Amino acid sequence: MRHEIVLSLNGLEQTIQIISETFKNRMVWKIKFKSGEEAVLFKYMDVWMQRNEDNLDHRTIAAIGNQIDHMNLNIPAA
């Protein structure tokens, strides 16, 4: 499933693409930024995490994870 969201951090807005996939029986979300950078996020219990090779800061991971949680629950994101 593909989604596009507008992420607003530090006063900057950027559109990112989120693609949900399954990897080794785990649900993961591939994040594509307009700059061409990619990251893969997954949720372990209640904590959003990223692959070791991705370099997103914790605030960005939490903001994207919050958007994914709202999409999955079909409730509007704040």
C-alpha positions in Angstrom: 0.0 0.0 0.0 1.3 3.4 -0.9 0.7 6.7 0.8 2.0 10.2 0.5 2.1 12.5 3.6 3.4 16.0 4.3 5.8 15.9 7.2 6.4 19.1 9.1 9.5 19.3 11.3 11.5 22.4 12.4 9.2 24.6 10.3 10.0 22.8 7.1 7.5 20.8 5.2 8.3 17.9 2.9 6.2 15.4 1.1 7.3 11.8 1.7 6.1 8.5 0.2 5.4 5.6 2.5 5.2 2.1 1.1 4.1 -0.8 3.4 5.8 -4.1 2.7 6.4 -7.4 4.5 10.1 -8.4 5.1 10.8 -11.8 6.8 7.3 -12.0 8.2 7.5 -8.5 9.7 5.6 -5.4 8.5 7.9 -2.7 7.4 7.4 0.8 5.9 9.8 2.1 3.2 10.1 5.8 3.4 11.1 7.8 0.3 12.0 11.4 0.5 12.0 13.9 -2.4 15.8 14.2 -2.1 16.0 10.5 -3.1 16.9 9.3 0.4 15.2 6.2 1.6 14.7 4.6 5.0 12.9 1.6 6.4 11.0 1.8 9.6 9.4 -0.9 11.6 7.6 -1.0 14.9 8.8 -3.1 17.9 6.1 -3.2 20.6 5.3 0.6 20.9 8.6 2.0 19.6 9.3 3.0 16.0 12.8 1.9 14.8 14.9 2.1 11.7 17.4 -0.1 10.0 21.0 0.3 11.2 22.1 1.9 8.0 19.4 4.6 8.0 20.3 7.9 9.7 17.0 9.5 10.7 16.9 11.4 14.0 14.6 10.1 16.7 12.2 13.1 16.3 11.7 12.3 12.6 11.2 8.6 13.2 8.6 9.4 15.9 6.8 11.9 13.6 6.6 9.5 10.7 5.6 6.6 12.9 2.8 8.7 14.4 1.5 9.4 10.9 1.7 5.6 10.0 -0.2 4.8 13.2 -2.9 7.2 12.3 -3.1 5.8 8.8 -3.4 2.3 10.0 -6.1 3.2 12.5 -8.0 5.3 9.9 -8.0 8.3 12.2 -6.9 11.8 11.1 -3.4 12.7 12.0 -2.9 15.9 14.1 
